[in-house]
């Protein structure tokens, strides 16, 4: 068998990961193409963080599902980025609106812009539909579109709407490989004061090599039904479904 030369080995590794490895060099610097690629990725990440969510377009995509609008206590994007605590609290106006809506339901979906409105705009409506399709027989409340939202903003929203489970779909912090990824955070019996240890997270949901919308929805469907059956979520609830595919190659030698 012929030996793999280092260049071929690095090329094989690059095909397996979006990480920036084996970039090469020109003298003591990176090749121009790699410098430009890095600058483009950095610009996309910054744009994703600062982009404004078009809630009207998102609500139109969700139709005919009922939609409510909410906002956190962060009055603008700059404050939101500096004060994460304000992004976890409902504004007084939104709290009053949701209190009027009231009601009872098994599940409420909250779509939060988070740190990537770009990702939310691109895929959140489809993800809500995919998740709802896995929850037949359950009562789903109105979808809440939340601005300047952190994950914990779902707790007061879920409590106000009488939801047994809150599902927060939020734009994840962008990186230099992916700028439009979504995360799902599921909390049983949501109320202010819940901790992250009491949530289940499904992350890295995007089309460029991440978890697909369909797979994320299937995982949520299983976790959510188990949360309702066991009346808990978070570290006490593990995703121990039987894998869809066997992993014989991972067995110990």
N, C-alpha and C positions, 0 to 999 in steps of 0.2 A: 504494500500500500504506500502510495507516495506521501511524503510529509506535507503537512499544511504549513505554508509559509506564513509568517506573522500577519502580513497584509490580508491574506485570505481569512485568517482567523478573526481579525477585527471586523472584516466585512460581514462575516457570519453573525458575530455578536450584535452588530448594529441593526441587523434585520430582526432581532428578537426584542428590541427595546426602543422606546422613543427617547431614552436618556441620551445626553450629548456625550458620546464616547468616540474615541478614535477620529477626532476631527481633522487631524493632519496639521501641517504647518507650512508656512512659507517664510524661510529664514527663522526669525525668532517670533513670528506672529502667526495668528490663525489665518487660514485662507479667506479671501474676501467673501466667498459664498457663505461660509459659516458665520462670519461676522454679521452679514446682512440678515441671515436667518435668525440669529439671536436677537437682533434689534427688532425684527418683525414680531417675534414671539413676545418680547417684552412690551411692545406697543399694544399688542392684542390683550395681554394680561391687564395692563393699565386701563385700557378702554373698557374692559369687562367690569372692572371694579367701579369705575365712575359713570358707566352708562345708566340712563334713566329707563325704568320699566314702563312700557306702553301698556297700561292696564286696560285701556279700551279695546285695543287689538287682542289682548289676551282673553278678555271677557267674551269677545265675539267668537274666538276659537272654541271657547268652552260651551257656547250655546248648543242646546237649550238648557244646560244645567244652570240652576240659579246661582248667582254670584253676588257676593258682598265685598265691599272695599273697606280696608282698614289701614291704619298707619301707626307706627310706633311713636314714642315720645321724642325721637330724634327729628328735629324740624327740617333738616337738610342733609345732603350727603356728607359734607365736611364734618358736621357734628356727629353723624352716624359712625364715621370712621374713627373719630377721636374718642367717642363715648359709647363703647359697646353696651354698657348698662342701660342706656336709653333705648337701644334697639330691642331690648327684652321686655319693655313695658309698653302697654297700649296708651295712646293719647287719650285724653279725657273725652274728646269728641267720639273717637272710635269705640271706647268702652260704653258710652251711652247708646250709640247706634246698635251695637251687638246685644246689649241688654234688652233693647226693644225687640230685636229679632227673636231672642230666646229660643225655646223649643227643646226637643229631645231628639237624639239620633245616636246611632251606633258609631258612626265615623264622621269626622269632619276633615276635609282636606284644606290645608292652608298653603298657598303658594307665596313664598317670600322671595324678594329680590336677592337678599343676602349679598354675597360678594361677587356675584356674576349675574347681573340682569341679562346679559347676553345669552347665557345658557338657559335661563328661565324663559326668555322670549322664544328661543328656538325649540325647546322640547317639553316644557312643563305641561301644557295642555294635553299633548299626546300621552304623557306619562300619567296624568290624572285619569284619562279615559282607560288606559291599559290597566291601571290599578282597580278602577271601579268595576271593570269586567271580571276581575278575580274575586269580587265581593258580593256575588249574587245572594239575595236573601237578607242582606243587611240594609239597614236604613242609613242612607248617606245624606248628610246635611248640606247646606249651601257651601259652595267653594268660596273661600275667603282669599282675596288677593291682598297681600300685606306689603306696604312700602317701608323702606328703611328697617327691614326685619332681621333680627337674629333668631336663632333656633328656638329659644325659650319664649318668644312671642306667641308661639302656638299654645302655650299653657293657659294664659288668660282668655284667649280666643276660644279654645276648646271648652273651658269652663263656662263661659258666657253662653255658648250655644248648646250646652247640656250634652256634650259628646262623651261617649264612653271611651273612645280612642281618638286622639288627634294625630294626623299624619301631616307633618310639615315637609313640603317639597321646596328646597331652597338652593340658590346658586352657590356652589362651593368656591372656596378661595382659589383663584386661578394660579397656574404655574407656568413655567416656560415650555411645557409640553402640551398642556390642555388648558384652555381658557374658558370653556363653556360646559363644564361638568356640573351635574346635579347631584344632590344628596337627599335622601329620605330619612326623616327622624320620626319614629313612632313612639307615642307615649300613652300608656293606659291611664285612665282617670286623670286627665290633665287638670292642673290647677297651679297657680303661682307658687313657686317654691320648689317645684320638681327639680331634680338634679340631672346632669347628663348620664349618671349611672342608672337612671330610671328610664332611659330611652334605648331603643334599638336603632342602629344606623345602617343604612344601605348606601354606600358611597360609590363615587367614580362612575356615574351613569352618564354615558355620552357615546356618540357614534364612532369616534375614531379610536377603536381598540379598547374601549371601556366596557362596562356592563351594559347590555342592551336594555331598552325600555321594557321589553317583554319579560326578560329574566328578572329585572328588578321588581316588576309587578307580581310575578309568580312568588318571589321571595317574600314580598310584603304580604301577599294574600295568606301565605302559610303562617307567618309571624303574627299577623293580626288576629286570625282565628284562634291561634293558640293563646294570644294575650287575653282574648275574651273568655276563653275556656278556663284558663288558669287565674285570671284576674290579676295580671302583673305584666310588666315589661322591663326591659333593661338587662342588667347583668344576670338576672335570674332566669331569663328566657334565651336559650341558645337555639340557633338555627341548626337543628340536627336532622334535617330532611335527608333522605337517601339521595346521594348524588345522582344526577341524571345520567352520567357516564362513569363507567368504572375507571379506576386509576391504577391499573396493574403495574405500570412502570414505577409507581411511587412506593411499592412494597419493599420492605427492608431486604437486603441481600442475605 
